[in-house]
Amino acid sequence: MDYCLRENGLVMCRDRIYVLYNSELKNMILRDFNVKTYSSHPRYQKTLTIVKRFCYWLNLKRDVVEFMARCFNCQRVKVECKHPSGLLQLITIPKWRWDVISMDLITRFPKTMRQYDSIMVILDRLKKVAHFILVKATFSASDVS
């Protein structure tokens, strides 16, 4: 058996304290393990590892996620792990409309009455104007132009 009752009244599960359905006690445990002066609001995985070392209850992972989502300091202290971005590059601005365009095909739609099953999107970079043209997936480049 994984569960045992100690002399002091604690229910133990694999040498960890088993916490029953007392949500106030669970929040108090999470708050104590999450707010340590030396750990400065650890992230989800570290908090879960620390709590799992000493305590156990049903849906422990879900409760840790919900607690971390409600903790204002945890949300504020988050550090993004991103590589530093490079130097800014100037974007050339086109001089005329439809001078620089981009095209894309969106395929695999249900066929219409005229057997069109794709949409060709043409976008003007200067004015941000888009044209949506019905095409067939079987069209070649010469048929589209």
N, C-alpha and C positions, 0 to 999 in steps of 0.2 A: 504494500500500500504506500502511496505517496503522501498521504495525509496522516498527521499524528497530533495528539493533544498534549501539550506540555503541562507541568505542574502549575505554572503561573497563569494558565488559562488561554495561552496563545495557541491558535491552530497553525501548524506548520505544514508547508508543502515543499518537499525536497530542500529542506534547510532554509526555506524562506518563509516570512510571515504571510499567512493567507488572510487577505482583507475581505470581509464579507460585503454585503450590498450597501455599505454606508458611504454615500457620495461625498459627504462633508469630510470624512476621514481620508478618503482618497485624494480630494483636493488639497487637504492639509499636507499629506505626504508628498504630493507632486510639487507643492509650493516650497516645501523644505528642501527637496532635492534639486529643484530648479534654481532657486535663488541662493546661491553660495557666493560669498565675496570673492573667493579665489577662482570661480569658474565663469562668472559674469554671463549668466543666462545661456547655458549650453544649448546647442541645437537639439532637434528631435532625437536623433540616433544616440547621442551621448546621454541625454536625459533618460531615455528608455533603458539604456544599458545600466545606468546607475540604479534606477528603480528596480529593474529585474534582478539585480544582485542581492537585494534585501527583501523585496516584497513580491507578492503574486496575487492577482485577481483576474477574474474573467474580463475579457475585452480591455486588457491593459493598454495595448497599442492604440486603440481608438480613443481611450481616455487621455492618453498623453498627447495625441494629435489635437484633440479638442481643447485641452488645457493650454497648449502652446499657441493655438490660434486665438485664444481669449487673452493671453498675457500681452499687455501693452509693451512692456520692456523687451520681450522676446522679438516682437515685430519690429521694434525700433532699432535694436542692436544688430540686426542681421547684417552680415558682411557679404557682399556679392563676390563670388570667386570668378572674376573675369580677367582676362589678359588686358593689360593696358593698351588702349587704342593708339594707333599711329598718328602721324601728323595729318592735319586736315587737308583735304585735296579740294581745289576749286572745281566746281561743276561748270562746264561751258553752257551758256544759255543760247539756245538757237535764236537766229535773227528773224526767221519767218515761220509762219504757221505751216505745219505739215512738212517742215524741213527735216526734222528728226522724229521718226515714228517707231513704235514697237508693235509687233504683231504676235498674236497667240491664238491657238486653236483649242476650243473646248469640245470634246467629243463624247460619244456614247450616250446621246440623248435618245428618247423614243422618237421614231420617225413621224414626221408630219404628213399631211395629205399629199404633199408634193415630194415626199421621200427625203426631206432634209433631216439630217441627224447630227449636225455639228454647228458650232457657232464660231466664226472668225472675229476676233476682237482686234481692232486697229486703234491705237492710242497716240494722240499728238502730245509730245513732251512739253511744248511751250504752253498751250492753252488747257491741257489736261482734258481734252475732248475725246470721247470714245465713240466708235461706230461698231455696232454689233451686226454682223452679216450672216444670214443663214447659208450654210454650204452643206454639201454632201461629203461624207468621209472618203468617197472614191474620187473626188476632184483632184486633179494634178495641179502643179504650180501655175501652168499656163491657163487652166480653167479659172483659177482664183483671180489672176491679174487681169 
